[in-house]
Amino acid sequence: MRRQNQSSVVEFILLGFSNLPKFQEQIFGVFLVVYLVTLMGNAIIIAAILLDQTLHIPMYLFLQNLSVVEVSFSAAIMPEMLVVLTTERTTISFAGCFAQMYFILLFGGTECFLLGAMAYDRFAAICHPLTYPMIMNKRVFVKLVMFSWVSGIMVAIVQTTWVFSFPFCGPSEINHLFCETPPVLELVCADTFLFEIYAFTGTILIVLVPFLLILLSYLRILFAILKMPSTTGRQKAFSTCASHVTSVTLFYGTASMTYLQPKSSYSPATKKLMSLAYALLTPLLNPLIYSLRNNEMKRALVKLWRRAVVLQTV
């Protein structure tokens, strides 16, 4: 195999589901619907919270930030993925692959910390209701949001720059649907041992630590729920927490399996499915889980719908 320097690599080939040519049209249709629903669902939540002053409190502002992250995360992945599914041979430029990996890491890292901040907010609200306004004041909220975004940016800069500083070997075929770190790293023809140590450590700190803190927060919330005198209140709180934990587990579980796995532990098909779990399902499910079970959010959505109807009739 002829070795190529990094400077000679001008594009990569995304193989996608090229081994399933008969099903690519159906897969394209499903992914397109998921993408459109994801964009519409998150955009509606962003607009509803923006226009309803009563929702300008930490809980819903965190949700608004999460929806912005989900829209951006989907936009970084889905358009290129849909192109891959419509052509037999899809190429992406070196710069395009760099940019896609950067934004995937940026929004993925931001979501990790943001979900942790949201769990802390719920913990403070349920376990310390009397002191909640002081615990989660405007200054604390802004710091948590800024920390989430800045951390995502720093992770993306360091990891993407490091990956693309390696030399690549031909053929430059990425057996994946988008430029994610593990499949791109397989094309590197250099010793990546130090990077793998960094990536493993980073995944522990960015993915597993927030996940464990979220589980700890919900464990404390669970004990607080059990002390509630109202059976209806306990059932509602259990339902909401179960939904949140399901969403969090889906995102963190598949992300950690993708980034903590040894190179040869899973087949390429399995790797693609795990990536799709957090690239497609999490942005789609989060708006439903975090909003449709909330009465105030439902009321804001109804108000937004009525406003849209009025504007159409004018």
Stockholm file with secondary structure:
# STOCKHOLM 1.0

chainA/1-314         MRRQNQSSVVEFILLGFSNLPKFQEQIFGVFLVVYLVTLMGNAIIIAAILLDQTLHIPMYLFLQNLSVVEVSFSAAIMPEMLVVLTTERTTISFAGCFAQMYFILLFGGTECFLLGAMAYDRFAAICHPLTYPMIMNKRVFVKLVMFSWVSGIMVAIVQTTWVFSFPFCGPSEINHLFCETPPVLELVCADTFLFEIYAFTGTILIVLVPFLLILLSYLRILFAILKMPSTTGRQKAFSTCASHVTSVTLFYGTASMTYLQPKSSYSPATKKLMSLAYALLTPLLNPLIYSLRNNEMKRALVKLWRRAVVLQTV
#=GR chainA/1-314 SS CCBCCGGGCCEEEECTTTTCGGGHHHHHHHHHHHHHHHHHHHHHHHHHHHHCGGGCSHHHHHHHHHHHHHHHHHHHHHHHHHHHHHCSSEEEEHHHHHHHHHHHHHHHHHHHHHHHHHHHHHHHHHHCTTTHHHHTCHHHHHHHHHHHHHHHHHHHHHHHHHHTTSCBBSSCEECSSSCCHHHHHTTBCSCCHHHHHHHHHHHIIIIIHHHHHHHHHHHHHHHHHHTCSCHHHHHHHHHHHHHHHHHHHHHHHHHHHHHHSCTTSSCHHHHHHHHHIIIIIHHHHHHHHHHTTCHHHHHHHHHHHHHHHHHHHC
#=GC SS_cons         CCBCCGGGCCEEEECTTTTCGGGHHHHHHHHHHHHHHHHHHHHHHHHHHHHCGGGCSHHHHHHHHHHHHHHHHHHHHHHHHHHHHHCSSEEEEHHHHHHHHHHHHHHHHHHHHHHHHHHHHHHHHHHCTTTHHHHTCHHHHHHHHHHHHHHHHHHHHHHHHHHTTSCBBSSCEECSSSCCHHHHHTTBCSCCHHHHHHHHHHHIIIIIHHHHHHHHHHHHHHHHHHTCSCHHHHHHHHHHHHHHHHHHHHHHHHHHHHHHSCTTSSCHHHHHHHHHIIIIIHHHHHHHHHHTTCHHHHHHHHHHHHHHHHHHHC
//
